[in-house]
């Protein structure tokens, strides 16, 4: 994770902030700023679609893991919904 250092004080302050913690504190405008910064710095391509209101990827994967590890507890309706989502792709 990135480290942020501020040297204009009488002492150094270092903070180690996880991506999940950082992004969970961002609103949609902040997320748009991050996306635009990533595009300007060549980390994202302009032709790729990103939605500012979507959840962070790490959080998405955590939720998918929960579903994956507990698939046997899904109702028929939930299974149908997952199948419907998967067919979109």
N, C-alpha and C positions, 0 to 999 in steps of 0.2 A: 504494500500500500504506500501511497505517497506520504512524504513527511513534509510538514509545513513549518518553516522556521521564521521567526520574526526577530530581527536584530536591532531594531530601533529602540529597544528598551534597555534598562540597566542589566537585565538578565535575559538569557535565551529561553524561549518557550517552544517546545516541540510537541506536536499532536499527531498521533497516528489514528486516522479516521478510515473506517472500512467503507467500501463503496456502498454497501447496503445501508449503513447508517447515514452516509451523506445523502444518497438519493431519496431515502425515506423522509428526509427533512425538506426536500425540494418540492415546490409547487410546479404546476405545468409551465409557467413562465421560466422558472429556473431550469427545468428539463430542456426546454427549447433553447435556452442559452448554452447549455452543455452540448446539445446536439449541434448547434451552429458552430461552436468552438471546435468540436471534433471534425466537422466538415472543413472548416478553414485550415485546420492543421493536417488535413489529408487522412484522417483516421476513419472517416465515413465518406462514402460516395454520395453525390447529390441524387443519383437516380434510384437509390434505395429508399424504401418507405419506412419511416419511423413515426410512431404515434406518441405524442407527448403524454397522453393520458393512459398509456399502457404501463403495466407494472414492470419494475426492473427485472432483467433476465434472470438474475440469481434467485430472486423471489419466485419467479415463474417455475424455474427448475425445482426448487424446494417443494412447491405445491404439486408438481407432476410426480415427484418422488413419493409424496404421501399417497397420491392416488395409486401409483404403481405398486407400492408395498401393501396396500389395503384393498386391492381390486375386488377381492372376494366379498367385501362388505358393500359394494355398490348395488344400488337398486336397479331394476330393469330400466327404469326411466333415465337414471344417470348413465348407464351403459349406452343407451340409445343416443343420448346427448353427446357423449364422447365420440361415438361412431359418426354422428352427423358432423361434428367439428372436424374430425379426421378426414372425412370425404371432401371437405373444401380444399384440401391440399393434395 
